[in-house]
Amino acid sequence: MNHRGPKHPLRPLTIACTFLVVALSAWSSDLFAPEKTDPAAAGMDPVLLARIPARMKSYVDQGTASGFVTIVVRHGHVASLDAVGYQDREAKIPMRTDTIFRIASMTKSFTVAGVMILIDEGRLSLLDPVEQFLPEFKGMKVNPCAASHASPNQSCDPVDTARPITVLDLMTHTSGLPGQGASGSDPFKSLAERVSVGAHVELLAQPGTKWIYSQIGYAALGRLIEVSSGKPYEEFLAERLFQPLGMKDTCFFLPPEKQSRLAAMYTLDATGKLARAAWPSPASVKVPAPEGGAMTTASDMARFYQMLLNKGTLNGKRILSAAAVAAMTTNQTGDLTNVEFSPGLGMGLSFGVVKDVVGTFRYQSIGTYCKGGAYRTYGWADPAKDMSAIILFQRTNGGGDMAPEITAFSILANAAIEQ
């Protein structure tokens, strides 16, 4: 009998599935995976990269730091991921690449990303008056003697603001708000309460005229997220930023099962020796701090920075528009002086931005955007080199963003570029 049907009826489906598997495999190989190192794909010299952990270990041996985690990424590939020293020096717990760190002001970049998500959705704009959403910022006054030396005949009576504080002012620390804002007599029960109380201060300068680093200004940005989204600040960031990026260890309230991975905090005493710093337990934190309360790992931070280098996307998921990333990473403060905590920087939205040759002292290109935290954590992304890097250690003092450990790390990472 002569059957006229196809001899291989499943072949078209088999071919289609084969192509699908190949396509998925190729796509999977392009996924950003911080735990997998490939210095060759990153165009970096592994021998020169090995200088990074060696130099960090020298600081541990000198007794100026307990331990470090560093990560270097280029062309979307992790060139190196290293842990040296101790997570807890007294208990002799080794530092691990998944150790969790308090990142202090590096949190501010998460907060800005959250606001920019809402701006992308048309719920806010950079030039919106803050008082439009947070009534406690209405009718603020400026102390005319705060920003300059008052002449003998000058009145220091508070004056009206020339214009309202804008969302952009908060992001660039040009709102005129002081560092901490007013304080309450009892621990705050919510972010809303903290911002409401903190806003009852006199401004130190007219909005937009002076760079004054303001923690309460960034707390207000967190509150803007709550008012505009209808969700608690930390929940919004978890749903719209941390979870889509795969930042599984980033949080404001550290779960009990992860507390054993939290790095101990240290300080340099009066003699320059490293000493254990008394520090509150993570369990004592009840209200999230949009200006500095996040905890995270080097791998999670690398995911965030790679998303920015990718102009808002990571592993097929868009978090921010390319326009939002451009706004965040472009100098927004013009020729204002005394901006940020390293020379040669202007101010983007949360980030310092290298604006001139003076700022390239760490081998970072003009246009590099960077952010540090008070407990010696620091990261940067250099679009010209398609590169980002993070250094995490825990010390309350000793150089700030200009700490020698940070400078050495940046120079060594950039010097390892091969092609």
N, C-alpha and C positions, 0 to 999 in steps of 0.2 A: 504494500500500500504506500502510495506516495503522499506523505504529509507535506502540505504547502506552508505550514506555520513556521515561525522563526526557530532555528535550531537552538538559539541562546536567548530565550525571552527575558532573562534577568540581566543581560549584559549592560543595557543602557543605565539601569538603576545602579549596577555595580560600579560602572564608570563614574556616574554622578557622585556616588558615595566616596569613591576613591579621591576624586577631585576635592570634595568637601573636607575629607580627612587631611589631605595635603595642605589645603588652604588654612585649616584650623591649626595645623602643626606649625606652619610658617608664621601665622599670627601669634601663636603662643610663644614662639621663640623670640618675638619682638616685645613681649611683655616686660615691663620694668620690674626686675626682681632684685631688691637690695641685698639679699643674702647670697647671691651668686656673683663671684668676682671674675672679671675677665679683663686684665690690664691691656692685653693686645687689642681687643675690640675698642677699648677706650683710648687707644693711641698713646699709652703711657708706659714708661720704663719700669718694670717690676723691681729692678735693683735700686733705682732711685726712690721708688715708693717705699722700699724697706727702710729708708732712713727715717720715715715718719714714726713708726713704733719705737725705733731705737732712740730717737730724740725724746719722745714722750717718756720712755723708761728712764732716761737720764734725769728728768724732772722728779720722777718718783724716787729715784735713788738719792737725789739731793734733798728730798724731804719738803718740796714746795707743793706737792700734789699727791693725792692718794692713788689716783688712777685716771685713765682716759679711755674714751671710745672715739675713734675717728673714722670717717668715711669720705671717700673721694669718688666722684661720679663724672664721667665725660662721655659725650655722644650717646647718652642713655644707657651706659654700661658702668657697673661698679668696678672701679680700678683697684680699690683696696678698702677693706673693712677690718679694723684692728681694735683689740682691747688689750690694755697693759695695766699693770698695777692692781690695785684693790678697790672693790666696790665698798668694802668696809675694812679699813686698815687694821683696826684693833682686833676684829674677829678673824682676820686673815681670809676673808671671802674674796676670791679673785674677781676682778672686773670681767664682765662678759659682754659680748656684742649686743645682747638684748637687755642689758641693765637699763633701768628706768631712771631718768633724771628730771629734776625740777628745772625748767628752762626759763623761769622768770619772764623778762620782757620779750623774749622770742614769741611768747603767747600773743603779743600784739598783732603779729602778722596773721595769725588765725582769725583774730577778731576782725581785722580789716577784710580778710577774704570773705567772712560771713556777711559783712555789710555790702561788699561788692556783689555778692550773689543777689542780694535784694535790689541793688541798683540795676543789675542786669535784667531783673524782672519788672523794673519800672515802679517799684514801691518806694524808692528813695532816690535822691540825686545828691551829688557832691556839694552843690550850692544851697541845698535846703537849710533853712534856719533850724537849729537844733530845738529851739523853743516851740517849733511847730508840732513836735512829737513829745517833748519833755517840758511841760509848762514851768517846771522849777527853774529853767534857764531864762525865763522872761524877766525883764527889768534889771538885768545885772548892771553893776557899777564898776568903774575902773578907779583904782588908786593912782592918781597922777604922779605920785612921788615914788612909786614902786620900781619903775623901769629906769629911772635916772636919779641923779643926785638933785634934790630940791634946792632951789636958790633960797636965800634967807626970807625973801618976801613972797615966795610961792605958797599958794594954798594947797593943802593936801586933802581937801574935801573931796569925797568921791564924785565922779562925773559920769554922765551917761556914755554908753558905748556908741561909737560912730555907726556901727551896724551890728546886727545879731551875729552870734557865733554860728558858723556853718559846720556841716559834717566834715568838709575838707579841712577846716581849721582844727578840729579834734584830731584828725588822722595825721596831720603834719606838725602837731604840737605848737600851733600858732594861735590857739584860742585865747591866750592870755590867762587861762586858768593856772593856779598854782599846782605844785606837785601832787599833794594828797587831798586837797579839799578839806572841808570842815569834818570834824569827827564827832561821833555820837558818844553818849555815856555808856551804852551797853553794846555788846556784839550785835551787828546787824543781822536781821532775820532773813533778808532777801537783797538781791541786787537792786531792786527798785528802791528799797529803803535807803540803802547806802548812797545811791546816786542822788536821791532827793535831799538827804542831809548834806552830802558833800558839795552840792551846788550852791549852798548858801555861803559864798565867799565873795570878796572883792577880786576883780581881775587885776593882774599885775601889769598888763599892757592892753592896748586896744587890739581887738581881734585882727589877725593877719599881719601884725607889725613886728613881732618878736618871737623867736624860738624859745619856748619854755617847756621843758619836758614835764608832761602832766599825766600822772597816773589816773586821777579822777576823770580826766578827759577821755581816757580809754575805757574806764568803767562805764561812762556815759554811752560810748559806742556799743558796748555790750547790751546796755539797756535799750538802745535804739533797735537792736536786733529783736529783742523781746516784744517791744511795742509794734514793730512793723510786721513781724512774722506770727505773733500770737502764741509763740512757744518759748519756754525757758531757754536762755542763752546757750547753756551747755547741751541741751537736747538738740537745738537747731544745728549747732556745729557738728555734733555727732552724726546727725542724719544727712546733712548736706555737704559735709567736708570730710570728716574722719572716716566714716564707713565707706563712702564711694572710693576713697583713695586707698583703702586697705590699711589705714593707720590704726591697727588693732590694739596698740598699747598706749594710745594717746587719750588722756582724760583729765578731768578736774577733781574727781573723787576716786582715788585709787582703790580698787577692790581688794578685800583682804587676801585673796589668793595671789595677788601680784606684789604685795608689800615687801616680800622677801627679796625682790629684785630691785628695790629702790636704793640708789646710791646714798651713802652717808654724807652728811655735810661737814665741811671743814673750814677753818679760818687760820690766817697767819697771826700769831700772837705778837706781842711788842718786840720780841727778839727775832722775828722773822721765821719762827719755827711753826710747822703745821700742827694744829690742835683740833680736836673734835669740837664741833660747834653744837651747842644745845639747840635742838630744833623741834618744833611741834610735830606730833604724829600726824600722818595724812588723815587719820580718822577724825581729827579735830576740825577739819575744814568743812564748813557747812554752807558757805556762799561762794560761788565761783568768782574768780578774779579775772575779768577780761584783759586786764593790763599785765598779768604776770602769774597766773595760777596753774598753768598747764604742766602736765608731766608727760614725758614721751621718751622714745628711743631714737638712736641714730638712724635706724632703717626707716622709721616712720617719718622723721624729718626729711630724709632723702626723698621720700615719695612726694612730700609737699613741694620741695624745691624743684623736683623734676617736672611736676605739673606746671609750675610757673615757667620753666624753661621751654616747655611744650606749648606755651601760650594758652594754658587753661585746660589741657586735657591730660589724662594718664590712662593707659591701658584701655583705650576706647571709650572712656567716660569723660564728658565735658563737665567741668566744675565751674569754670569762669570763662567769660568771653575773652578773646584776644585783646579787646579794647580795655577790659577791666585790668588785665595783667599789665598792659602798657601803662595805665594810669598808676598802678601800684609801684611800678619799678622805674618811673621817670622822675627826675628832680622837679618838685613842685614848689620849692621855696626860693627860686630865683637866686638873687645875690645876697640873701640874708646871711649874716655871719654867725659864727659860734653855733653851728648846726651839728647835731649828733656828737659822738664821743671819740671820733678819730679824725685826723686832718684830711682835708680835701673832699669832704662829703657835703652833698645837699640832702634834702629830705624828700623821699617819695611818700607813699602811703604806708607807714610803719617802717619802711626800710630806709637806711642810709644809702645814698647813691653816689658812687665815685664820679666826681664831676671835673676833676682836673688832675694834672700830673702829680701833684702833691699826694693825692689819694691812692696812687699806684705803688706806694712804698712796700706793699705786701705782694707785689707782682700781680695785683688785680687790675684788670683793664678798666679804662674809663667806661662807665655804663654798668659796671658791676653793682649789684645791690646786696646789702648785707644787713644782718641784725644780730646783736648780742644780748645776753641776759646777765643780770647782776651776779649770778652764781657761777660765772665763767663758762657760759655756753655761747657758741657763736656759729653762724653759718653764712655762706654767701653763694651767689650764683653769678657766673660771668658769661653773658650771652656771646661775647666775642670769641670765647674759647669753648662754648657749648659745655660748660663745666659747672659743677656745684660741689661743695664740701662742707662738712659739719665736724666740729670738735665739741665734745661734751666732757666736762669735769665739774666738780662741786667744791667751790671755795667762795667764801663771802667777800673776800677782799683781795688786793694784790694786782693792780693794773687795770681793772675794768676791761673794756673792749681793747685796750692797748696792752693787755697782759702779754708777757714775752712768749708764753706757751702758744697763744693764739697766733701771734706774728710768725713764729717759727713754723707752725703747722701750715699756714697759708703759703709761705715762701717755699717750703719743701714740696708741697702738693703741686704748685705751679711749675717748679723747677723740674718735675718728673715728666712733663709733657714731652713726648717724643715726636709726634707728627700730628 
